[in-house]
């Protein structure tokens, strides 16, 4: 069975890719965004409490995100969100 092509829109342009690749890219972007928000919160917390420098807290964040359980949680959350949005969108289309 041939995989249906879809458009992946990025800041650099539009690309014709398979649905699986598009969803993988969306999950990766969601995971990166989640890790960035966690990092921002950790660094801000460290700066506000006056414990350590920006570089030290960036190191703490890197070690935190590299933990297997945290990385798996970030990926599962992103994958579940993407799957739910696609499922909901398909249900809305079929209800019309």
BAVEX-211774 format. One line per 4 residues: their letters; for each residue z, x, y of N, C-alpha, C. Coordinates in steps of 0.1 Angstrom, whole numbers. Layout:
REM BAVEX-211774
A> Z/X/Y/Z/X/Y/Z/X/Y | ...;
END
This chain:
REM BAVEX-211774
XXXX> 0/8/-12/0/0/0/0/9/12 | -9/6/21/-10/14/34/1/10/43 | 6/20/50/17/18/60/10/13/73 | 15/3/79/9/-3/91/13/7/102;
XXXX> 4/9/111/6/18/123/12/10/134 | 19/16/142/25/10/154/26/20/165 | 28/16/177/29/25/189/43/30/191 | 44/43/193/57/49/197/55/54/211;
XXXX> 63/48/220/62/51/234/72/61/238 | 68/73/244/78/83/248/75/86/263 | 83/93/269/81/97/283/68/105/285 | 63/112/274/51/120/275/38/112/272;
XXXX> 40/100/267/28/92/264/30/83/252 | 19/78/246/20/68/235/14/75/223 | 20/72/211/15/78/199/13/67/188 | 3/68/180/1/58/169/8/65/157;
XXXX> 19/59/152/26/64/141/29/53/131 | 34/56/119/38/46/109/51/40/113 | 54/28/108/66/21/112/78/29/107 | 78/36/96/89/44/91/92/55/101;
XXXX> 82/62/105/84/73/114/90/68/128 | 84/57/132/90/51/145/104/48/144 | 108/42/132/122/39/131/131/51/129 | 126/62/123/133/74/122/135/80/135;
XXXX> 125/80/144/126/86/157/137/78/165 | 136/64/164/146/56/171/160/59/166 | 162/60/153/176/63/148/180/77/153 | 171/87/154/175/100/159/179/99/173;
XXXX> 171/92/181/174/90/195/187/83/197 | 190/73/189/203/66/190/215/75/187 | 213/83/176/223/93/172/226/103/183 | 215/108/189/216/118/200/223/112/212;
XXXX> 220/100/215/227/93/226/241/91/224 | 245/87/211/259/85/208/266/98/209 | 261/109/204/267/122/204/269/126/218 | 259/124/227/260/127/241/271/120/248;
XXXX> 273/107/245/283/99/252/297/104/247 | 298/107/234/311/113/229/314/126/236 | 304/134/237/306/147/244/310/146/258 | 304/136/265/307/134/279/322/129/281;
XXXX> 326/120/272/340/115/272/350/127/269 | 346/135/259/355/146/255/357/156/266 | 346/160/272/346/170/283/353/164/295 | 350/152/299/357/146/310/372/145/308;
XXXX> 376/141/296/390/140/293/397/154/294 | 390/164/289/396/177/290/397/182/304 | 387/179/313/388/183/327/398/175/334 | 400/162/331/410/154/338/424/157/335;
XXXX> 426/161/322/440/165/318/443/179/322 | 433/187/326/436/201/330/438/210/319 | 433/207/307/435/216/295/422/222/292 | 421/235/295/409/242/291/397/241/302;
XXXX> 387/248/299/375/248/307/364/240/301 | 353/238/309/341/231/305/336/237/292 | 335/250/292/329/257/280/338/255/268 | 351/255/269/360/253/258/358/239/252;
XXXX> 357/229/261/356/215/257/342/213/251 | 332/220/256/319/219/249/319/224/235 | 327/235/233/328/240/220/336/231/210 | 346/224/216/353/214/208/344/203/204;
XXXX> 336/198/213/326/188/211/316/192/200 | 311/204/201/301/208/190/308/208/177 | 320/213/176/327/213/163/329/199/158 | 333/190/167/335/176/163/323/169/158;
XXXX> 312/171/165/299/164/161/294/170/148 | 296/183/145/291/189/133/299/186/121 | 311/179/122/318/175/110/310/164/103 | 310/165/90/301/157/81/304/142/83;
XXXX> 317/138/84/321/124/85/317/118/98 | 318/126/109/314/121/122/299/120/123 | 292/130/118/277/130/119/272/118/110 | 278/116/99/273/105/90/276/91/97;
XXXX> 288/90/104/291/78/111/281/75/122 | 278/86/130/268/84/141/255/80/135 | 250/86/125/237/82/119/237/68/113 | 247/65/106/248/51/100/249/40/111;
XXXX> 256/43/122/257/33/133/243/32/139 | 236/43/141/223/42/148/213/35/138 | 213/38/125/204/32/116/207/17/114 | 219/13/114/223/-1/113/218/-8/125;
XXXX> 220/-3/137/216/-9/149/201/-11/150 | 193/-1/146/178/-2/146/174/-13/136 | 180/-13/124/176/-22/114/180/-37/118 | 191/-38/124/195/-52/129/186/-57/140;
XXXX> 182/-48/149/173/-52/160/159/-57/155 | 154/-49/145/141/-52/139/142/-65/131 | 153/-67/124/155/-79/116/156/-91/125 | 164/-90/136/165/-101/145/152/-104/152;
XXXX> 145/-94/156/132/-97/162/122/-104/153 | 122/-100/140/113/-106/130/117/-121/128 | 130/-124/128/135/-138/127/131/-146/139 | 132/-140/151/128/-147/163/113/-151/163;
XXXX> 105/-141/158/91/-144/157/87/-155/148 | 94/-155/136/91/-165/126/97/-179/130 | 106/-180/140/112/-192/144/103/-199/154 | 93/-192/160/85/-198/171/75/-208/165;
END
